């Protein structure tokens, strides 16, 4: 893990867990050795973070100067919690964890009264859990290919049971309670296709870059959707 990402995870963990947090718990949560944890605490302090405590007593993050104070209405706070609940129902695990970390970071910057409101804005969902088959491939690899504009080769089984191998240019992910899709430009069909990620049985990096065509392709896709709003891209 990159040093910056590791330090950010440590800050997020200290915001999220009840203080004081022992070094052993922080090391476990962030996936580092206790020795590395002590070095990271020293690095954060050197960077201006106010962290009270010491080894054997536990640590408390008292101020994070990297984030300015923010203010939200009670309704906005509830909206953030509701968004996180929805994300937990339709997002993948990595995306849900990222959303929870972002929400904890936001709450940490609120004034004390609003921070207490946020902590008590507990809402419950009574809808049934989504029935969605898990991916058979590394979803992070698909997301990274979208970001880096890298073509990937996939083995795919369509809704009729037919199998094929495709090279696709992945453009973005689409989430719902029942399906997780990747919008892509299929190089076999030379057109836009929506692929069910749980039907991708294997994934390989092709080594081909389609940068900087992603933005233009998304623009073309949106234009086609406006012109044919009653249609959806064919399944892969």
C-alpha positions, -999 to +999 in steps of 0.1 A: +000+000+000+013+035-009+025+056+021-001+083+015-030+057+013-017+041+045-016+074+064-051+083+051-064+049+063-049+055+097-066+089+100-099+074+089-096+046+114-089+071+143-120+091+133-142+060+131-132+040+163-142+052+198-112+069+214-088+062+229-077+035+204-048+013+213-019+009+190-026-028+186-061-021+174-049+006+150-022-017+136-048-045+131-073-022+114-048-007+091-029-039+083+006-028+095+030-039+122+029-021+156+064-007+148+052+008+115+021+021+133+043+041+157+062+055+128+030+065+110+017+082+142+049+102+143+046+111+106+011+124+111+021+145+141+050+159+122+025+169+095+004+189+119-023+164+130-030+167+168-030+132+182-031+128+219-019+097+237+010+073+236+019+036+234+002+016+261-025+043+267-042+046+233-045+075+209-071+102+202-073+124+171-082+158+185-079+179+153-073+173+116-060+206+101-061+190+066-099+194+066-117+227+071-148+229+093-180+221+074-216+226+082-247+206+071-283+208+079-300+180+098-318+170+066-285+170+047-270+147+074-299+123+070-295+124+033-259+114+036-268+084+058-296+074+034-271+076+005-247+053+024-276+028+030-284+028-007-247+023-015-246-007+008-274-023-012-262-017-047-225-011-045-197-036-043-177-041-011-148-018-021-171+010-031-192+006+001-161+007+023-149+038+005-183+055+010-182+047+047-147+061+050-158+093+032-188+097+055-166+093+086-142+119+073-171+143+067-186+137+102-151+143+117-151+179+103-185+189+116-190+211+146-197+192+178-235+196+178-239+185+142-214+157+147-237+143+175-267+147+152-248+127+126-239+099+150-276+096+161-291+098+127-297+061+126-320+049+099-330+013+091-340-003+058-368-029+059-365-038+022-353-074+014-316-078+007-308-077-030-305-110-048-274-105-069-249-131-079-213-122-069-186-114-095-164-143-106-135-119-115-117-091-097-140-061-098-112-038-088-094-048-121-124-037-141-127-004-122-090+003-127-093-005-164-120+021-167-099+047-149-068+040-168-086+035-202-071+001-207-087-026-229-094-059-213-101-094-228-130-112-212-145-147-214-183-141-213-214-162-210-245-143-222-281-146-209-288-174-235-258-194-223-236-187-253-199-182-245-175-159-263-141-142-258-142-104-263-118-074-262-137-045-247-130-009-238-146-005-204-163+029-199-180+027-165-199+005-140-237+005-136-253-006-103-287-019-093-300-042-066-303-071-091-274-065-115-239-051-117-230-041-153-201-027-171-208-004-200-181-010-227-174-006-264-171-041-277-144-045-302-160-076-316-194-060-323-179-025-327-207-010-307-217-003-271-227-032-250-237-038-213-220-068-198-233-085-167-201-087-145-212-119-128-212-135-163-176-126-169-158-159-162-122-147-168-105-114-173-071-106-188-052-074-194-048-069-232-020-043-229-040-020-253-048+016-243-078+034-257-068+068-241-080+095-247-112+081-263-132+074-232-147+108-228-157+109-265-172+075-264-193+083-233-205+114-251-215+093-281-232+069-259-252+096-241-262+111-275-274+077-287-294+072-255-310+106-260-320+098-296-332+063-286-344+068-251-367+039-252-339+015-260-310+001-239-277-011-253-279-048-263-266-073-238-231-086-245 
